[in-house]
Amino acid sequence: MRWVESILWGIIAAAGALFLGILISTLAPILLGPGKELSMDFSSPLNFILIASVLMEEIFKYLVIANRIEKFSYERSLIANSLLVGLGFSLVELALIYGKFPANPNPSFELKNIAGLVLIHILTAGIIGYFVAVRKTGKHITFIKAIIMAFAIHLFYNALIIWQNEFTDFLIFSFLGAITAVIALNTMNINKKLAN
C-alpha cells in the first residue's frame, strides 16, 4: 500500500504548489503596487510566473520526498516511490486541465501532451528521489542539487513545449527518453553509488 501513499503524497505536493501559486498571483498586484501586473504571457519559458511555478512544483516534490517518502523507503524503493509521487502530482495537473476549473488553460490536450506532462513530473520526482537516496552530505546540499537539476530539466521541457517547430516532437521524445534512461541506470547502480 506504500505505492498508494506515495501517489497521495504527490497529490498533496501538487495541491501545496497550486495553493502557493494562487497566493503569489493574488498578492503580487498588491506587492508590486498600482498599475504593475505580472505578465500572463506564456509565450516564453522565461516568464516570471512560469519560472516561479516550476520552482515551487519541484520544491514541493522535494519536501514530500525528503520528509515523507524517505521515512518508509530506501535505495531503489525510494526512487520507485518518488516516481509515484510524480504520478500523483501529474494527476492534479491533469484534473486542472480537464476539470471545470476557472484556471482551465487548454481542454483539448493531445495524447502526446498528456504523456509529456505526466512523464516530466514522474521523471523530475525520480531525479529528486535519487538525490535523496544517495545523500551523504547535509540536507541543504542535497536540496540545492536536486532542485537545480529538476528545475533545469522541467524548465527545458517547458521551453520545448513553448517554442514549437518541426523538430519539437522528436526533441521532446529524445529528451524524455534520455532522462528516463539516466534514472533507470542510476536506479540499477544505486547500490554501487551507496557503497562508495
GITA-V826594 format. One record per residue. N is the residue number from 1. RES is the residue in one letter. BURIAL is b if it has 9 or more other C-alpha atoms within 8 Angstrom, else e. D_FIRST is the distance of its C-alpha to the first C-alpha in Angstrom with 2 decimals. Layout:
N/RES/BURIAL/D_FIRST
N/RES/BURIAL/D_FIRST
This chain:
1/M/e/0.00
2/R/e/3.81
3/W/e/5.34
4/V/e/5.36
5/E/e/6.58
6/S/b/8.83
7/I/b/10.21
8/L/b/10.94
9/W/b/12.67
10/G/b/14.59
11/I/b/15.74
12/I/b/16.85
13/A/b/18.66
14/A/b/20.42
15/A/b/21.44
16/G/b/22.88
17/A/b/24.77
18/L/e/26.05
19/F/e/27.24
20/L/b/29.03
21/G/b/30.54
22/I/e/31.92
23/L/e/33.24
24/I/e/35.02
25/S/b/36.45
26/T/e/37.71
27/L/e/39.22
28/A/b/40.67
29/P/b/43.74
30/I/e/44.51
31/L/e/44.22
32/L/e/46.07
33/G/e/48.90
34/P/e/50.77
35/G/e/51.31
36/K/e/48.56
37/E/e/45.33
38/L/b/42.43
39/S/e/42.83
40/M/e/40.48
41/D/e/41.88
42/F/e/38.99
43/S/e/41.32
44/S/b/40.81
45/P/b/37.66
46/L/e/39.69
47/N/b/39.54
48/F/e/38.71
49/I/b/36.12
50/L/b/34.35
51/I/b/34.40
52/A/e/33.22
53/S/b/30.35
54/V/b/29.16
55/L/b/29.53
56/M/b/27.62
57/E/b/24.72
58/E/b/24.48
59/I/b/24.96
60/F/b/22.16
61/K/b/19.78
62/Y/b/21.15
63/L/b/20.80
64/V/b/17.09
65/I/b/16.49
66/A/b/19.02
67/N/e/18.26
68/R/b/14.52
69/I/b/12.70
70/E/b/15.24
71/K/e/14.43
72/F/e/11.25
73/S/b/12.34
74/Y/b/15.71
75/E/b/17.94
76/R/b/16.49
77/S/e/12.81
78/L/b/14.17
79/I/b/15.94
80/A/b/13.19
81/N/b/10.94
82/S/b/14.32
83/L/b/14.97
84/L/b/11.97
85/V/b/13.54
86/G/b/16.67
87/L/b/15.34
88/G/b/14.36
89/F/b/17.77
90/S/b/19.57
91/L/b/18.34
92/V/b/20.25
93/E/b/23.27
94/L/b/23.26
95/A/e/23.19
96/L/b/26.14
97/I/b/27.97
98/Y/b/27.63
99/G/e/27.43
100/K/e/30.53
101/F/e/30.65
102/P/e/33.88
103/A/e/32.54
104/N/b/32.02
105/P/e/33.79
106/N/e/33.64
107/P/e/32.36
108/S/e/33.65
109/F/e/31.31
110/E/e/31.69
111/L/e/28.92
112/K/e/29.79
113/N/e/29.43
114/I/b/25.97
115/A/e/24.92
116/G/b/26.58
117/L/b/25.02
118/V/b/21.44
119/L/b/22.30
120/I/b/24.10
121/H/b/21.20
122/I/b/18.74
123/L/b/21.48
124/T/b/22.62
125/A/b/19.17
126/G/b/19.00
127/I/b/22.45
128/I/b/21.60
129/G/b/18.65
130/Y/b/21.20
131/F/b/23.74
132/V/b/21.43
133/A/b/20.35
134/V/b/24.05
135/R/b/25.41
136/K/e/28.35
137/T/e/30.44
138/G/e/29.98
139/K/e/27.37
140/H/e/30.16
141/I/e/31.12
142/T/b/27.57
143/F/b/27.18
144/I/e/30.49
145/K/b/29.88
146/A/b/26.44
147/I/b/27.69
148/I/e/30.95
149/M/b/29.41
150/A/b/26.74
151/F/b/29.41
152/A/e/32.03
153/I/b/29.90
154/H/b/28.80
155/L/b/32.43
156/F/e/33.85
157/Y/b/31.60
158/N/b/32.85
159/A/b/36.39
160/L/b/36.02
161/I/e/34.87
162/I/b/37.70
163/W/b/40.50
164/Q/e/40.41
165/N/e/42.88
166/E/e/43.31
167/F/e/41.19
168/T/b/38.23
169/D/e/35.93
170/F/e/36.75
171/L/b/36.29
172/I/b/32.88
173/F/e/31.73
174/S/e/33.19
175/F/b/31.80
176/L/b/28.18
177/G/e/28.60
178/A/e/30.00
179/I/b/27.20
180/T/b/24.62
181/A/e/26.75
182/V/e/27.01
183/I/b/23.27
184/A/e/22.82
185/L/e/25.77
186/N/b/24.64
187/T/b/21.21
188/M/e/23.10
189/N/e/25.60
190/I/b/23.53
191/N/e/24.37
192/K/e/28.04
193/K/e/27.80
194/L/e/26.30
195/A/e/29.00
196/N/e/31.79
